[in-house]
Amino acid sequence: MQFQIQKRGRPPQVQPDFVQVGDDTIIGSTSWLDADGRRQERYQVLTIRDGMIADVQGCTSRRQAERFARRP
């Protein structure tokens, strides 16, 4: 890992964010700037059951994550 950090320079500053959208559903998002200075974002929908993560769904946009979180 040290080699990769030295090869690529400074590691990106990752900014996580979590929003509870239902009793058992959370949308997590992560954003950072890549090596070219472009903003990258990823979204995950977490479903909680009995106090533990039961399902994680990766999404490419906030809209897609919100649609997935609202499904029955």
C-alpha positions in Angstrom: 0.0 0.0 0.0 2.9 2.4 0.8 4.2 1.8 -2.7 0.8 2.7 -4.3 0.6 5.9 -2.2 4.1 7.0 -3.2 3.4 6.1 -6.8 0.2 8.1 -7.0 1.1 10.9 -4.6 -1.1 12.1 -1.8 -4.2 9.9 -1.1 -7.5 11.4 -2.0 -9.6 13.2 0.7 -12.7 11.0 1.0 -15.9 12.6 2.3 -18.5 10.1 3.5 -22.1 11.0 4.2 -25.0 9.0 5.5 -28.8 9.8 5.4 -31.5 7.6 7.0 -34.4 7.5 4.5 -36.5 4.9 6.2 -36.8 2.9 9.4 -34.4 0.3 8.1 -32.8 2.0 5.1 -29.7 4.2 4.9 -28.1 5.9 1.8 -24.4 6.2 2.2 -22.4 8.4 -0.2 -18.7 8.9 -0.7 -17.1 11.6 -2.8 -13.5 12.5 -3.6 -11.3 14.1 -6.2 -9.4 11.8 -8.5 -5.9 12.3 -9.7 -7.1 14.5 -12.6 -9.1 16.7 -10.2 -12.5 15.4 -11.3 -15.1 14.7 -8.6 -16.0 11.1 -8.1 -19.1 9.9 -6.2 -20.4 6.5 -5.2 -23.7 5.6 -3.4 -24.7 2.6 -1.4 -28.1 1.7 0.0 -27.9 -0.2 3.2 -30.8 -2.3 4.6 -30.7 -2.9 8.3 -32.4 -5.9 10.0 -32.1 -6.9 13.6 -29.5 -4.1 14.1 -27.1 -5.5 11.4 -26.5 -4.7 7.8 -28.6 -7.3 5.8 -28.1 -5.9 2.3 -25.9 -3.4 0.5 -26.7 -2.2 -3.0 -24.2 -0.1 -4.9 -25.6 2.7 -7.1 -23.9 5.1 -9.6 -26.1 8.2 -8.8 -28.1 9.6 -5.9 -31.3 9.3 -7.9 -30.7 5.6 -8.5 -30.0 5.1 -4.8 -33.2 6.9 -3.8 -35.3 4.9 -6.2 -33.7 1.7 -4.9 -34.3 2.8 -1.3 -38.0 3.4 -1.9 -38.7 0.0 -3.4 -41.1 -2.2 -1.4 
